[in-house]
Amino acid sequence: MAARGETRIHPSAIVEPGAQIGAGCEIGPFSIVGPQARLGDGVVLHSHVVIAGDTTVGDDTRIWPFASIGHQPQDLKFAGERTRLEIGARNMIRESVSINPGTAGGGGLTKIGDDNLMMLGTHVGHDCILGNRIVLANNAAIAGHCRLDDNVIVGGQSGVHQFVHIGRGAMIGAVSMVTKDVIPYGSIVGNRGELAGLNITGLKRRGVERPQLHALRAAYQAIFVDGAGTLLERTRRTREDHADDPLVQEIAEFILADHSRSIATP
């Protein structure tokens, strides 16, 4: 691996004593890095970026102007306790994004994985856990205590209610309000978002073959449309009928797990 270049800090930037700055970082004009912050190698703060609190930013992450990273959570119960924010590698955090650390009541940690894109004006609230390769489109807002698994896409101007869990590969349509948990590979649309099928486009992009797509469609039909009995009863039957299909099993296990909120349905 090639050696990192020299770290560059603009004369107008403020890096407070105690901050840890990795190799090859670029800290742009009028940016502020607080005393408890840790920047990995190759991190770029373009300009007017503020990193506050006990915050870690992973290697090669880029943060655009006016982002507010690690400031006090927007929670009236927060009493100044020291909590953390961990951001992984190769994230793109665009203009005016805000990301809050955890709270004592929520476990004390907000954690974001690798290779995510957070577009202009997006917000990630306290105690959220985000996976990898997630896209939050412009002005999407994720409330506190939410969990977003890998490859989730949240459309522009959408909101996710606190404590919601969105499963892997799900897609939230633009201008939707998500108040219920979303199955893996589900597609949500509407002012009070409802399940509108599977994210077939996303599955195809991931290389899922046609026979497995047919199996997923059949499983969705059996769980949410045609079957008799309760949602849990239909899910258990479908899990047994598709015992060899890992994607169907993933959806079934998601539904059958414990949830703080109910499951979104059609």
Disulfide bonds with the S-S distance in Angstrom:
none
